[in-house]
Amino acid sequence: MIIGAFLRYVKNYQATTYIPLSNGKAFSGIVGPNGAGKSTILESINIFFNGGFHDGFINNNSVSNRGVPTICILFLFSKEQAVKVFDETDWGSFSEKNKSIIENSEKIKSNLNRDLSSISPSQKGYIKSLKMHLMFLSRDVDFDDTVIVSAGISVEKKGSPLKNIHFYSDGFTESSSDVDSSIDKLKSFFRYIYVPRELNISAFDSLSSDSIYNLLDSDINEYISRSLGGRRLEEINGQLRRLMEKMNRVLDGYAFKGRNSASREAYIKKASLNNLLITEFFSSKLLHFYKDGNSWLPMELMSSGERQKAMVDIIYSLLYFNEEDINEKPSRRSGNKKELNLKKADASHIILAIDEPDSSLHISACFEQFSRLKKISDVSSQVLFTSHWYGYIPYLQDGTTSFIGTVSLGNEEHNSAIILNSV
């Protein structure tokens, strides 16, 4: 799970700021005043997982101060979880292949006993925040049975390509090739579903179809693969490859090439084709809501807040439905034809991030909304959310809340963050 994040020169974050997000609890709230940078945290994590970094995300002061815009995330895994996330057979295998990650984890943990008097003023703020968080974390988590993984991105200047970086004992460094490979596995394992506060209809359609794909059991992928057949896919790839070669001869001086490796990029992958078929099928269908038990209301006529609620309802329903009640038992009429059943997927790879789920909701509906989010966190990897509704704090006892604010340093305002321990 995600336990914290470093942000530097992104949006309203200037100097390096460490934001603690969890003490090992899967239900992680972020509160604070408007403009403190709560939404930026969720957006930054989304950029790390799903891309979309753009120059508008860079703090303008970074140009004059020559600061490097940076997003770096801290993950906490038990040894058992680390083996699963990084696709190893056992802890021994993980330890052998990921020595740099384990060494870096110990360096991060060493900040628990760090003497702050020996740290430079520019580092003291975020190292102090990290140390305080590690103190809280060590009360709830066995450090001997866990590994802390850091992974992030940075950009030297506007228009430059992104670089993979990680946090070591007190700063950031560019990741080596072996760490890059491990981080690719981490990104592939998790599915970060980000639901922004302003959710227009096109974003909703994309999110809903993508969520359906990620929350359905892999049987649907196997069904599509069986239907298409491996040889047929090879034939399609071969035909398209030859067509591209002919097109390159016609273009005279221009040519389509694979982004990384021509042999790898030029072919349609089974997983990509499966995703395309499923998302295309559902994206051509318009979700409706049975409003007040009277009529069906299309999503395009609903408010952004109602669409947010719909996303939570969709994810909750796909995680908690009863398979026996939904799927029909085989009958004589169906013969030997195998029915495609609806099955719940393993949700341990899902991280749901939602910006102000209480937005536009009547106070009477807020508790139900947060109760559903809490139940989603019980079966998924994590639920991260920002909120202005503090009513969730006394009701939900198994979670963590972080307060994001600003402090005055001289004539400048700087972001600050503190974890309010477990609520």
C-alpha positions in Angstrom: 0.0 0.0 0.0 1.0 3.7 -0.3 2.1 5.1 3.0 3.5 8.5 1.9 4.6 10.8 -0.9 7.3 13.4 -1.6 6.3 16.3 -3.8 8.6 19.1 -5.0 7.7 21.9 -7.5 4.4 20.4 -8.6 1.5 22.8 -8.7 1.5 24.7 -5.3 4.2 22.6 -3.8 7.6 24.4 -3.8 10.2 23.1 -1.4 10.3 19.3 -1.0 7.4 18.2 1.2 6.8 14.8 2.7 3.1 13.8 3.0 2.3 10.9 5.3 -0.8 9.0 4.1 -1.2 5.8 6.1 0.0 4.0 9.2 -0.6 0.7 7.5 -4.4 1.1 7.2 -6.1 0.7 3.9 -8.6 3.5 4.5 -6.7 6.7 4.1 -8.2 10.2 4.3 -6.7 13.6 3.6 -8.2 16.7 5.1 -7.3 20.4 5.2 -8.3 23.9 4.0 -9.0 24.8 0.4 -5.8 25.4 -1.6 -3.6 23.3 0.7 -2.8 20.8 -2.1 -5.0 17.8 -1.1 -6.1 17.1 -4.7 -2.6 17.6 -6.0 -1.5 14.5 -4.0 -4.0 12.2 -5.6 -3.3 13.7 -9.1 0.5 13.2 -8.6 0.1 9.6 -7.7 -2.2 9.2 -10.8 0.5 10.6 -13.0 3.1 8.2 -11.5 0.8 5.2 -12.3 -1.1 6.3 -15.4 1.0 9.0 -17.0 -0.3 12.3 -18.2 2.4 14.6 -16.9 2.2 18.0 -18.5 4.0 21.3 -18.2 1.0 22.9 -16.4 1.6 20.6 -13.5 5.0 22.2 -12.9 5.3 24.9 -10.3 6.4 28.1 -12.1 8.9 28.9 -9.3 10.9 25.8 -10.3 12.0 27.5 -13.5 13.5 30.6 -11.7 14.9 28.5 -8.8 16.2 25.7 -11.0 14.3 23.2 -8.9 13.5 19.8 -10.3 9.8 18.9 -10.3 9.6 15.5 -8.4 6.9 13.0 -7.5 8.1 10.1 -5.3 5.9 7.6 -3.5 6.6 5.3 -0.6 5.0 1.8 -0.6 4.9 -0.5 2.4 4.7 -4.3 1.8 4.9 -7.3 4.1 7.4 -9.8 2.9 4.5 -12.0 1.6 3.0 -9.0 -0.3 6.4 -8.1 -1.8 6.8 -11.6 -3.2 3.3 -11.3 -4.8 3.7 -7.7 -6.1 7.1 -8.3 -7.7 6.1 -11.7 -9.1 8.7 -13.8 -7.2 8.3 -17.4 -5.9 9.3 -16.7 -2.3 11.1 -14.2 -0.1 14.5 -15.8 -0.7 14.1 -15.3 -4.5 12.9 -11.7 -3.9 15.9 -10.9 -1.6 18.3 -12.3 -4.2 16.9 -10.4 -7.2 16.1 -7.1 -5.4 19.1 -6.4 -3.1 19.1 -2.7 -4.0 15.4 -2.4 -3.0 16.0 -4.1 0.4 19.1 -2.0 1.0 17.2 1.2 0.2 14.4 0.1 2.4 16.8 -0.1 5.4 18.2 3.3 4.6 14.7 4.8 4.6 13.8 3.1 7.9 17.1 4.4 9.4 15.5 7.9 9.5 13.6 6.7 12.5 16.7 7.2 14.6 18.1 10.1 12.6 19.8 13.0 14.4 18.2 16.0 12.9 20.9 18.4 14.1 23.3 17.0 11.5 20.9 17.6 8.5 21.1 20.6 6.3 18.3 23.2 6.7 17.0 22.5 3.2 16.4 18.8 4.1 15.4 19.1 7.8 11.7 19.9 7.0 10.9 16.8 5.0 13.2 14.5 7.0 11.6 15.6 10.2 8.1 14.8 8.8 9.4 11.4 7.6 10.9 10.6 11.0 7.7 11.5 12.8 5.7 9.3 10.4 8.1 6.4 10.9 7.6 6.7 14.6 3.8 6.3 14.3 4.2 3.6 11.7 6.6 1.5 13.9 3.9 1.3 16.5 1.4 -0.4 14.2 3.8 -2.3 11.8 6.6 -4.8 12.4 9.5 -3.3 10.5 11.4 -6.6 10.5 8.6 -8.2 8.4 8.2 -5.3 6.0 9.9 -3.6 3.1 9.5 0.1 2.1 9.8 0.7 -1.6 10.3 4.2 -3.0 9.5 5.0 -6.6 8.9 8.2 -8.5 9.5 10.4 -11.5 11.1 13.8 -12.1 11.6 16.2 -15.0 14.6 18.5 -15.4 12.7 21.2 -17.2 9.6 21.9 -19.2 9.4 19.7 -22.2 12.1 17.3 -21.0 11.5 13.5 -20.8 10.6 12.0 -17.4 13.2 10.2 -15.4 12.6 7.3 -12.9 13.9 8.2 -9.5 13.7 6.9 -5.9 14.3 8.3 -2.4 17.2 6.9 -0.4 18.3 8.0 3.1 17.8 11.7 2.7 17.4 12.7 -1.0 16.5 11.6 -4.5 18.6 9.7 -7.1 18.0 8.4 -10.6 17.0 4.8 -10.6 19.3 2.1 -12.0 18.2 -0.3 -14.7 17.5 -3.2 -12.2 15.4 -0.9 -10.0 13.5 0.3 -13.1 12.6 -3.3 -13.9 11.2 -3.8 -10.4 9.3 -0.5 -10.6 7.7 -1.6 -13.9 6.5 -4.8 -12.0 5.1 -2.6 -9.3 3.2 -0.4 -11.7 1.9 -3.4 -13.6 0.6 -5.1 -10.4 -1.5 -2.1 -9.2 -4.5 -0.5 -10.9 -4.8 3.1 -9.6 -8.4 4.3 -10.3 -8.5 8.1 -9.8 -11.9 9.8 -9.6 -11.6 13.6 -9.7 -14.0 16.0 -8.2 -15.0 17.4 -11.5 -16.1 14.3 -13.5 -17.4 15.2 -16.9 -19.3 12.6 -19.0 -16.4 11.5 -21.2 -14.2 11.0 -18.2 -17.0 9.1 -16.5 -17.5 6.8 -19.5 -13.7 6.0 -19.6 -13.5 5.4 -15.9 -16.6 3.2 -15.7 -15.6 0.9 -18.6 -12.0 0.7 -17.4 -13.2 -0.1 -13.8 -15.5 -2.8 -15.1 -12.5 -4.4 -17.0 -10.3 -4.3 -13.9 -12.9 -5.6 -11.5 -14.1 -8.6 -13.5 -12.5 -12.0 -13.1 -9.9 -13.1 -15.7 -12.3 -15.7 -17.1 -13.6 -13.1 -19.4 -10.0 -12.7 -20.8 -9.7 -16.4 -21.3 -13.1 -16.5 -23.0 -12.1 -13.8 -25.5 -8.7 -15.5 -26.1 -10.4 -18.9 -26.8 -12.9 -17.2 -29.2 -10.2 -15.4 -31.2 -7.7 -18.2 -31.1 -3.9 -17.8 -31.0 -3.3 -18.5 -34.7 -5.9 -16.0 -35.8 -4.2 -13.3 -33.7 -0.8 -14.2 -35.2 -2.3 -14.0 -38.7 -3.8 -10.5 -37.9 -0.4 -9.3 -36.5 1.4 -10.6 -39.6 -1.0 -9.0 -42.0 -0.8 -5.6 -40.2 3.0 -5.9 -40.0 3.3 -6.4 -43.8 0.8 -3.6 -44.4 2.9 -1.2 -42.3 6.0 -2.2 -44.3 4.3 -1.4 -47.5 3.1 2.0 -46.1 6.6 2.9 -45.0 7.8 2.3 -48.6 5.1 4.7 -49.9 5.8 7.4 -47.3 9.3 8.1 -48.8 11.6 9.3 -46.0 9.1 8.6 -43.2 8.5 5.4 -41.4 6.4 4.0 -38.5 8.7 2.2 -36.0 8.1 0.7 -32.6 8.5 3.2 -29.7 11.0 1.0 -27.9 11.6 -2.2 -29.8 10.2 -2.8 -33.3 9.8 -6.5 -32.7 7.9 -5.9 -29.4 5.8 -2.8 -30.2 4.6 -3.8 -33.7 2.3 -6.6 -32.6 -1.1 -6.5 -30.9 -0.9 -8.2 -27.5 -3.6 -10.4 -26.2 -4.1 -8.4 -23.1 -4.4 -5.1 -25.1 -6.9 -6.7 -27.5 -9.0 -8.1 -24.6 -9.0 -4.7 -22.9 -10.0 -3.0 -26.1 -12.9 -5.3 -26.8 -14.3 -5.0 -23.3 -13.9 -1.3 -22.9 -15.3 -0.6 -26.4 -18.3 -2.8 -25.7 -19.2 -1.0 -22.5 -18.2 2.5 -23.7 -20.9 2.2 -26.4 -23.5 1.7 -23.7 -24.8 4.7 -21.7 -25.1 4.1 -18.0 -28.5 5.1 -16.6 -29.6 5.7 -13.0 -33.1 4.7 -11.8 -33.8 8.0 -10.0 -36.3 8.1 -7.2 -37.7 4.8 -8.4 -39.6 6.6 -11.2 -37.5 6.8 -14.3 -34.1 6.1 -15.8 -31.8 9.1 -15.9 -28.8 9.0 -18.2 -25.4 9.9 -16.7 -24.9 12.8 -19.0 -27.8 14.6 -17.3 -26.4 14.0 -13.8 -24.2 16.4 -11.8 -20.5 15.8 -11.2 -21.2 14.8 -7.6 -23.8 12.3 -8.7 -21.4 10.8 -11.2 -18.8 10.4 -8.4 -21.4 8.6 -6.3 -22.2 6.4 -9.3 -18.5 5.4 -9.6 -18.4 4.4 -5.9 -21.6 2.4 -6.3 -20.3 0.6 -9.5 -17.0 -0.4 -7.8 -18.8 -1.4 -4.6 -21.3 -3.5 -6.5 -18.7 -5.3 -8.5 -16.7 -6.2 -5.4 -19.6 -7.3 -3.2 -22.3 -9.0 -5.4 -23.3 -12.6 -4.8 -22.1 -14.8 -7.7 -24.6 -17.6 -7.0 -27.5 -15.2 -7.2 -26.4 -13.6 -10.4 -25.2 -16.5 -12.5 -27.7 -19.0 -13.8 -27.1 -22.7 -13.3 -26.6 -24.7 -16.5 -29.8 -26.1 -17.9 -30.6 -28.9 -20.4 -31.7 -26.2 -22.9 -28.2 -24.7 -22.9 -26.7 -28.1 -23.7 -22.9 -28.1 -23.4 -22.5 -24.4 -24.3 -20.5 -22.7 -21.6 -22.1 -19.5 -20.2 -19.9 -16.5 -19.5 -20.4 -16.0 -15.8 -19.9 -12.8 -13.8 -17.2 -13.3 -11.2 -15.5 -11.1 -8.8 -11.8 -10.4 -9.4 -9.0 -10.3 -6.9 -9.2 -6.7 -5.7 -5.8 -6.7 -3.9 -4.3 -4.8 -6.9 -6.9 -2.0 -6.8 -6.1 1.4 -5.3 -9.1 3.7 -5.4 -8.4 7.5 -5.1 -11.4 9.8 -5.0 -11.3 13.6 -4.6 -14.0 14.9 -2.2 -16.5 12.1 -2.4 -18.7 14.3 -0.1 -18.9 17.0 -2.8 -22.4 18.0 -3.8 -23.9 15.4 -1.5 -26.5 16.1 1.2 -25.1 15.5 4.6 -27.6 12.7 5.1 -26.0 10.8 2.2 -22.3 11.4 3.2 -22.3 8.6 5.8 -23.5 6.0 3.4 -20.9 7.2 0.8 -18.1 6.8 3.3 -19.4 3.5 4.6 -19.2 2.1 1.1 -15.7 3.5 0.6 -14.6 1.8 3.9 -16.0 -1.5 2.7 -14.2 -1.1 -0.6 -10.9 -0.6 1.4 -11.6 -3.8 3.3 -11.2 -6.0 0.1 -8.9 -3.7 -2.0 -5.3 -2.7 -1.6 -6.3 0.8 -0.4 -8.8 3.7 -0.7 -7.3 7.3 -0.7 -9.7 10.2 -0.5 -9.8 13.9 0.3 -12.7 15.4 2.2 -14.2 18.5 3.8 -16.7 16.3 5.7 -15.0 15.6 9.1 -18.1 13.5 10.1 -16.4 10.3 8.9 -13.7 10.5 11.5 -15.6 9.4 14.7 -17.6 6.8 12.9 -14.9 4.8 11.1 -12.4 3.4 13.6 -10.0 1.5 11.3 -8.3 4.1 9.2 -5.8 7.0 9.0 -6.3 10.7 8.5 -3.6 13.2 7.3 -3.9 16.9 7.7 -2.5 19.1 4.9 -1.8 22.8 5.6 0.6 25.6 5.1 3.3 27.2 7.4 4.9 30.6 7.1 8.7 30.6 6.7 9.9 34.2 6.4 7.8 35.9 3.7 6.9 32.6 2.0 4.1 30.0 2.5 5.1 26.4 2.4 3.1 23.2 2.4 3.1 21.0 5.5 1.5 17.7 6.5 1.0 15.7 9.6 -0.7 12.4 10.2 -3.4 12.3 12.9 -2.5 8.7 13.7 -5.3 6.1 13.4 -8.8 7.4 13.7 
